[in-house]
Amino acid sequence: MGVVILMLFCLTIHFAAFSEQIHARIERDSNTHLRRRVIDAKGGPESLIWVVQLSDLHFSAHHPDRALDFRALVGPALSMINPSLVLITGDLTDGKSKDLLIMKQDEEEWKEYQKVMEDVVKWSGLDKNIFYDLRGNHDNFGVPVVGGSFDFFSKYSINGQLGRSGKVNSITLQTGGRKHLFVGIDSTMSIGLRGPTNLFGHPTDQLLTEIDSELSQWNSQSVEPVTKISFGHFPLSFSALSSSEKSLKDIFLKHSLSAYLCGHLHTRFGKNLKRHHQLGHHFFQPNIHPTPLESAKNCSSMAVPPVEEFWEWEMGDWRKSRAMRMVAIDSGFVSFLDIDFKSGAKKIIILPTFPLDSRLMSTSSSLHNYECHSIDPSSYETVRALVFSVSPIISVVVRIYDSEPGNLNMVMEAPMSKHDDNSSRGDLYTALWNFKAFEDPSPVRYWLQIEAIDIMGRSSLTELRPFSINGLRGKLSWTWTEFIVMGCQWASLYYPILWTCLFFIFSILIVPKVLLTFTKGPYSYKSFCANKGFISGIAWILVELCRLSVVWFGMLGYLFYLILFPWFSGQVFTDGGERKYMTYKGWVVKIFGESKKLEFIGSPDIMVVVLSHLCFVVLPSILVAAALAAEKGGYRVEFLSRSGKKEDDYGSENNHRSNRGMTKFCVDKRWIRKILLVVCLVICWKHLKNCRALMKAYEMNPFLHFPGYGFSVPLLLAYTIYKTRGVQ
């Protein structure tokens, strides 16, 4: 009997475990179904799809015009364009106070976003399911936990309402003989801090694994060609590495991604925020194209294009620029058009889909496709463009110009005819041409322009753009501001910059002290006047700081304080609660529902506070303090020489009378000191401005929550000014 009972008990346990596995599998399949969608792009033209991207809407309670313009302009535009997908890549709401200093969630802004999107979906006539919105860092300000009471994205966003709760979602658009895979990525912090220390994307190893899985979903299931595009909020230059030192770039290169669409940077740094990625890890990439391209023709049946490149295309914002982007994929050729709505609604929109802009095409695959004829040759036989208009189009003309003589000479003008398909999702215009006539070793010799005229007589011209039939790329360069935000991997640069800065500051404090203590070198104003050398001048200035012992030890102690102790404490979540503290490594917070602390959240995001303080407050303060001490030493020597007094008897009562007689001389001649005092005021103003911003952002009391950070530098400068005021 006991044996039977034991067997029944074991069977019960086994059945329970089996039921749990079945339930988990069903739940996983359900989540996969929500995460992965396949859409048939019905109607013509075949092998051509187009989508719309919007980014950085920043709907704000203090700027209602953003939502009003979005409702008035985007709905009609989407109705005219009829895209297969609408991608909204983050920062749906602003989450900032009127003075831009307090950054946390505002539910009223989210309610407005929900209402505006409902109106836009209704006005456009599109299916709500084709809208995909992502969380940006502004949508994550002060959100302690995803799914909590302050996670308004999960409640009011389209993704949240449709149950797309995962951080990765994929959509496959199918046309005749081709698949187009779009993978959306949410790489915001799992625990959202208030700004300004919430600036970077933070992909985890788990997230990278999910992205890898989504991008590979058709690798073994389809013989049809697949074009892969990913979209997210953060540029790769503002995305941190995972705990295993992996990056989004590694995954994208592995899957031969065509393009990564993102936002975040707006247009304040430039309108050319694009980057061509190839194999290799670089802290810096000096230009849009990292290395010159060399053709290595290998058209054997086993040869495939190397997985070594993809494009990153950051787009402008809706907040100020009123920008919208169209992305088209035509037989594997990816192109895009940025549309500016600042001047109002557009009556005609033209997006050339072939030939591609030679400056923005995937170069190695283009070379391989052309040299090895791996794409249907018919793809090259026509010039193609999508044309959208509120009124019927009566004429579309393509013009090609030759720039070789030094100016543009038109070498081809041809009418374009509308693609004949009654079930077409959009109007594709084509023109036959002899593409081989435009093969040239220069990728910028030939330029393309298309003009469309509607029945109302309105004309629209595309911008002139170079093209290269044989897959050679044109040159495109960054400005210095574009290089700073796109060409530098800031997440990887934080600690090298930090320790370099600290090493330099410690050096200018300790090295002169060692020289003064252990050597008898003539580090004085007189020796500087005798040698007139740059090195002797620097040595004299820094040694003079060492003679101000209180200031020198104060600066050294302050540096150790910044390294060893918390800088300040504040409220980092929307709901307030227990105060958290920040070090140079990040914020230390408690995990919700657990007793242990989660250390160093928000790194490298805190670099905006740490490096700003070290580079623009601490370092200049030390240098100006040294300069004030040196100015006093130099003036003392000049004063004694002009007054005819010896250093030995300086300080007697007679000398005080003589000093009073020299007051006018002191005021007239100490102009260097006056300049240094102005510099001190600038440093203190910068520091107090930073302190005010932090006080507002994290609800801090300067006397309680950051006395060391807030008052040390101004007090040391004030003491330095006091000690260097006279010649005693």
Rosetta blueprint (number, residue, H / E / L):
1 M L
2 G H
3 V H
4 V H
5 I H
6 L H
7 M H
8 L H
9 F H
10 C H
11 L H
12 T H
13 I H
14 H H
15 F H
16 A H
17 A H
18 F H
19 S H
20 E H
21 Q H
22 I H
23 H H
24 A H
25 R H
26 I H
27 E H
28 R H
29 D H
30 S H
31 N H
32 T H
33 H H
34 L H
35 R H
36 R E
37 R E
38 V E
39 I E
40 D E
41 A L
42 K L
43 G L
44 G L
45 P L
46 E L
47 S L
48 L E
49 I E
50 W E
51 V E
52 V E
53 Q E
54 L E
55 S L
56 D L
57 L L
58 H L
59 F E
60 S E
61 A L
62 H L
63 H E
64 P L
65 D H
66 R H
67 A H
68 L H
69 D H
70 F H
71 R H
72 A H
73 L H
74 V H
75 G H
76 P H
77 A H
78 L H
79 S H
80 M H
81 I H
82 N L
83 P L
84 S L
85 L L
86 V E
87 L E
88 I E
89 T L
90 G L
91 D L
92 L L
93 T E
94 D L
95 G L
96 K E
97 S L
98 K L
99 D L
100 L L
101 L L
102 I L
103 M E
104 K L
105 Q L
106 D L
107 E H
108 E H
109 E H
110 W H
111 K H
112 E H
113 Y H
114 Q H
115 K H
116 V H
117 M H
118 E H
119 D H
120 V H
121 V H
122 K H
123 W H
124 S H
125 G L
126 L L
127 D L
128 K H
129 N H
130 I H
131 F E
132 Y E
133 D E
134 L L
135 R L
136 G L
137 N L
138 H H
139 D H
140 N H
141 F L
142 G L
143 V L
144 P L
145 V L
146 V L
147 G L
148 G L
149 S L
150 F L
151 D L
152 F H
153 F H
154 S H
155 K H
156 Y H
157 S L
158 I H
159 N H
160 G H
161 Q H
162 L L
163 G L
164 R L
165 S L
166 G L
167 K L
168 V E
169 N E
170 S E
171 I E
172 T E
173 L E
174 Q E
175 T E
176 G L
177 G L
178 R E
179 K E
180 H E
181 L E
182 F E
183 V E
184 G E
185 I E
186 D L
187 S L
188 T L
189 M L
190 S L
191 I L
192 G L
193 L L
194 R L
195 G L
196 P L
197 T L
198 N L
199 L L
200 F L
201 G E
202 H L
203 P L
204 T L
205 D H
206 Q H
207 L H
208 L H
209 T H
210 E H
211 I H
212 D H
213 S H
214 E H
215 L H
216 S L
217 Q L
218 W L
219 N L
220 S L
221 Q L
222 S L
223 V L
224 E L
225 P L
226 V E
227 T E
228 K E
229 I E
230 S E
231 F E
232 G L
233 H L
234 F L
235 P L
236 L H
237 S H
238 F H
239 S E
240 A L
241 L L
242 S L
243 S L
244 S L
245 E L
246 K L
247 S L
248 L H
249 K H
250 D H
251 I H
252 F H
253 L H
254 K H
255 H L
256 S L
257 L L
258 S L
259 A E
260 Y E
261 L E
262 C E
263 G L
264 H L
265 L L
266 H L
267 T L
268 R L
269 F L
270 G L
271 K L
272 N L
273 L L
274 K E
275 R E
276 H E
277 H E
278 Q E
279 L L
280 G L
281 H L
282 H L
283 F L
284 F E
285 Q L
286 P L
287 N L
288 I L
289 H L
290 P L
291 T L
292 P L
293 L L
294 E L
295 S L
296 A L
297 K L
298 N L
299 C L
300 S L
301 S L
302 M L
303 A L
304 V L
305 P L
306 P L
307 V L
308 E L
309 E E
310 F E
311 W E
312 E E
313 W E
314 E E
315 M L
316 G L
317 D L
318 W L
319 R L
320 K L
321 S L
322 R L
323 A E
324 M E
325 R E
326 M E
327 V E
328 A E
329 I E
330 D E
331 S L
332 G L
333 F E
334 V E
335 S E
336 F E
337 L E
338 D E
339 I E
340 D E
341 F L
342 K L
343 S L
344 G L
345 A L
346 K L
347 K L
348 I E
349 I E
350 I E
351 L E
352 P E
353 T E
354 F E
355 P L
356 L L
357 D E
358 S L
359 R L
360 L L
361 M L
362 S L
363 T H
364 S H
365 S H
366 S H
367 L H
368 H H
369 N H
370 Y H
371 E H
372 C H
373 H L
374 S L
375 I L
376 D L
377 P H
378 S H
379 S H
380 Y H
381 E L
382 T E
383 V E
384 R E
385 A E
386 L E
387 V E
388 F E
389 S E
390 V L
391 S L
392 P L
393 I E
394 I E
395 S E
396 V E
397 V E
398 V E
399 R E
400 I E
401 Y E
402 D E
403 S L
404 E L
405 P L
406 G L
407 N L
408 L L
409 N E
410 M E
411 V E
412 M E
413 E E
414 A E
415 P E
416 M L
417 S E
418 K E
419 H L
420 D L
421 D L
422 N L
423 S L
424 S L
425 R L
426 G L
427 D L
428 L E
429 Y E
430 T E
431 A E
432 L E
433 W L
434 N L
435 F H
436 K H
437 A H
438 F H
439 E L
440 D L
441 P L
442 S L
443 P L
444 V L
445 R L
446 Y E
447 W E
448 L E
449 Q E
450 I E
451 E E
452 A E
453 I E
454 D E
455 I L
456 M L
457 G L
458 R L
459 S E
460 S E
461 L E
462 T L
463 E L
464 L L
465 R E
466 P E
467 F E
468 S L
469 I L
470 N L
471 G L
472 L L
473 R L
474 G L
475 K L
476 L L
477 S L
478 W L
479 T L
480 W H
481 T H
482 E H
483 F H
484 I H
485 V H
486 M H
487 G L
488 C E
489 Q L
490 W H
491 A H
492 S H
493 L H
494 Y H
495 Y H
496 P H
497 I H
498 L H
499 W H
500 T H
501 C H
502 L H
503 F H
504 F H
505 I H
506 F H
507 S H
508 I H
509 L H
510 I H
511 V H
512 P H
513 K H
514 V H
515 L H
516 L H
517 T H
518 F H
519 T L
520 K L
521 G L
522 P L
523 Y L
524 S L
525 Y H
526 K H
527 S H
528 F H
529 C H
530 A H
531 N H
532 K L
533 G L
534 F H
535 I H
536 S H
537 G H
538 I H
539 A H
540 W H
541 I H
542 L H
543 V H
544 E H
545 L H
546 C H
547 R H
548 L L
549 S H
550 V H
551 V H
552 W H
553 F H
554 G H
555 M H
556 L H
557 G H
558 Y H
559 L H
560 F H
561 Y H
562 L H
563 I H
564 L H
565 F L
566 P L
567 W L
568 F E
569 S E
570 G E
571 Q L
572 V L
573 F L
574 T L
575 D L
576 G L
577 G L
578 E L
579 R L
580 K E
581 Y E
582 M E
583 T E
584 Y L
585 K L
586 G E
587 W E
588 V E
589 V E
590 K E
591 I L
592 F L
593 G L
594 E L
595 S L
596 K L
597 K E
598 L E
599 E E
600 F E
601 I E
602 G L
603 S L
604 P L
605 D L
606 I L
607 M H
608 V H
609 V H
610 V H
611 L H
612 S H
613 H H
614 L H
615 C H
616 F H
617 V H
618 V H
619 L H
620 P H
621 S H
622 I H
623 L H
624 V H
625 A H
626 A H
627 A H
628 L H
629 A H
630 A H
631 E H
632 K H
633 G H
634 G H
635 Y H
636 R H
637 V H
638 E H
639 F H
640 L H
641 S H
642 R H
643 S H
644 G L
645 K L
646 K L
647 E L
648 D L
649 D L
650 Y L
651 G L
652 S L
653 E H
654 N H
655 N H
656 H H
657 R H
658 S H
659 N H
660 R H
661 G H
662 M L
663 T H
664 K H
665 F H
666 C H
667 V H
668 D H
669 K H
670 R L
671 W H
672 I H
673 R H
674 K H
675 I H
676 L H
677 L H
678 V H
679 V H
680 C H
681 L H
682 V H
683 I H
684 C H
685 W H
686 K H
687 H H
688 L H
689 K H
690 N H
691 C H
692 R H
693 A H
694 L H
695 M H
696 K H
697 A H
698 Y H
699 E L
700 M L
701 N L
702 P H
703 F H
704 L H
705 H H
706 F L
707 P H
708 G H
709 Y H
710 G H
711 F H
712 S H
713 V H
714 P H
715 L H
716 L H
717 L H
718 A H
719 Y H
720 T H
721 I H
722 Y H
723 K H
724 T L
725 R L
726 G L
727 V L
728 Q L
